[in-house]
Amino acid sequence: MTDTLISVKNVVKHYTRGKQRVEVLHNLSLDIPKGDFVALMGPSGSGKTTLLNLIGGLDQPTSGEITIGGKRIDGMNSGQLANWRASNVGFVFQFYNLLPVLTAERNVELPLLLTKMGGSERLKRANVALEIVGLKDRARHKPKELSGGQEQRVAIARALVSDPELLVCDEPTGDLDRKTADEILTLLQRLNREYGKTIVMVTHDPKAAEYAKRTVHLDKGTLQAQAA
Amino acid sequence: MKYFNLIWSSLWRKKTRAWLTLLSLICAFLLFGLLQALSVFFTAGADFVGASRLVVQSRVSFTESLPIRMLPEIEAMPGVKAVSHDQWFGGVWGENEQLFVFANDPERLRITYPEWKMSDAEWAAFKNTRTGVIAGRKAAEARGWKVGQKLPIKSNIFPKKDGSMAWEFDLVGIFDGIDESWQAQTLGLYINREYFAEANQFGSGFAGVFNVVLDDPQQANAVAQAIDAKFLNSPNETKTQSEKDFNKGFFAQIGDIGLIVSLILVAVFFTILILTGNTMAQAVRERIPELAVLKTLGFSNGTVTALVLIEALVLCAIGAIVGMLLASFAITGLAENVPQFFGSVRTNATVWFQAFLAMIGLALAVGLPPALKAGRVKIVDALAGR
């Protein structure tokens, strides 16, 4: 676990809200090795989600360098970032963010639409991903026919389907009860251990953070102590 | 095609709204098909008529008959090859079915209208039978008429000398058109003017309008002006124009069909534009977080824009195809049931092409603004609900 997958160097991020300039991250640096499972914790407004968005290529830093898998992503334009995200990152959100009009397997298939894969191959892979998260029998169900935990599993299957090295999870258990949250966290842990996925997870929940290999604390846009 | 499932599912996201939008589009294109078919018929229906014939009518109105004594005077004018005359009879078949019946001289008719084809025996029978009538093929077939049968036809203008409006004619011939366009016009009948002039209560001195065949079609304007000049300041001033213009003028009695149709369609499509445009905009607004998710997964701005635009295109295309098919069925039904008025009206290739252009225009107008908005969605802001 010595290869660095994520390298964040001297990153500054500020937003402009109206006439006000809000600096969210202050000269932040962080390295995450390949195969790590990191929990990002900190109070609201500490910059956790902003850092996660930068690592996931959803946003660009004001200054500084972000290198993922040896590739600088801080200078990419929106088209290049979109292509990069499609093949390198899987996303899991707090509110699952499944498309309500599509079945579970069609939701999981979405990232594969951007590849040159044929229709039957796409569905086959989607079903494999659903099998990994234990929801193969729910493939033809729409999100409204699933429980919260099942929806999050579908979202994880969607994040996995294109076999990215990195999974970025923003409060993945924030909308779930304790028992279901534990099941989801166990699943993420399994993906990290068995499939070697590098996971960066934002959470407010110390119990959730316990599933990670280490915890990084942020406060007011700077890194605090890192707990193993 | 790989995006079809995504587009189709998004289209039916809210079924009631989608159906109502689709129904409004179907209605718009149904109206478009019906009205454009009529417009094309009225504006282009006379295109098959050549420019080698002039029609001389009363300057007041074509409903005002000109006296028959003008015939030799027109015939004697330079550039005039032959002249016939058409007197509108105002025929009614059965209870109240309007027929296009004209009183004409058989020999003159044959010379001035070589486009009507009939056997020599039938032309001779028409000439020699005082009560003879010849019918166009479509008019005869629509009513099952056979040569030799008697046709009781009422006139809503001309009573017989005994005061009766009921006339009886002998069907002596059925004529065809020289080509497909003329065949489509075989909806009228001609009665023998000699019999008509003798038997009607109003006398024999009028001729309706004159049909003038020219020696040289290039001289049409000059001959028309000469005819009008000849009768200027007389009790029977004339208006001479090409047959095509005369036919257009006939339809113009109803109004400027093209303008009326255009105004109705502008109103219809403007309403549809507002309705569908608003629906599409609302549908995209509701889906901003979903569009942000697609972008998160790696869909580019262009792909997201295209997906929303294609959605609008699919919706408009379904509306256009169903609406136009319904219009075609309706027009075919009209043509079969009321052939004397709508026999030649069709949703032809021109109308379908116009509908295609209208569909593309509408799809772009309603789909492009929300599609561009969808393409500009900022992932971070949309996911944060900003």
HADDOCK unambig.tbl for C-alpha pairs under 7 A between the chains (distance, minus, plus):
assign (segid A and resid 58 and name CA) (segid B and resid 296 and name CA) 6.78 0.50 0.50
assign (segid A and resid 58 and name CA) (segid B and resid 379 and name CA) 6.64 0.50 0.50
assign (segid A and resid 58 and name CA) (segid B and resid 380 and name CA) 6.60 0.50 0.50
assign (segid A and resid 59 and name CA) (segid B and resid 380 and name CA) 6.91 0.50 0.50
assign (segid A and resid 79 and name CA) (segid B and resid 300 and name CA) 5.87 0.50 0.50
assign (segid A and resid 82 and name CA) (segid B and resid 295 and name CA) 6.96 0.50 0.50
assign (segid A and resid 82 and name CA) (segid B and resid 298 and name CA) 4.27 0.50 0.50
assign (segid A and resid 82 and name CA) (segid B and resid 299 and name CA) 6.23 0.50 0.50
assign (segid A and resid 82 and name CA) (segid B and resid 300 and name CA) 5.74 0.50 0.50
assign (segid A and resid 83 and name CA) (segid B and resid 298 and name CA) 5.68 0.50 0.50
assign (segid A and resid 85 and name CA) (segid B and resid 297 and name CA) 6.52 0.50 0.50
assign (segid A and resid 85 and name CA) (segid B and resid 298 and name CA) 5.41 0.50 0.50
assign (segid A and resid 86 and name CA) (segid B and resid 297 and name CA) 5.55 0.50 0.50
assign (segid A and resid 86 and name CA) (segid B and resid 298 and name CA) 4.28 0.50 0.50
assign (segid A and resid 97 and name CA) (segid B and resid 290 and name CA) 6.97 0.50 0.50
assign (segid A and resid 97 and name CA) (segid B and resid 293 and name CA) 6.79 0.50 0.50
assign (segid A and resid 99 and name CA) (segid B and resid 290 and name CA) 6.32 0.50 0.50
assign (segid A and resid 101 and name CA) (segid B and resid 9 and name CA) 5.64 0.50 0.50
assign (segid A and resid 101 and name CA) (segid B and resid 10 and name CA) 6.33 0.50 0.50
assign (segid A and resid 101 and name CA) (segid B and resid 13 and name CA) 6.00 0.50 0.50
assign (segid A and resid 102 and name CA) (segid B and resid 9 and name CA) 6.69 0.50 0.50
assign (segid A and resid 111 and name CA) (segid B and resid 297 and name CA) 5.83 0.50 0.50
assign (segid A and resid 113 and name CA) (segid B and resid 2 and name CA) 6.68 0.50 0.50
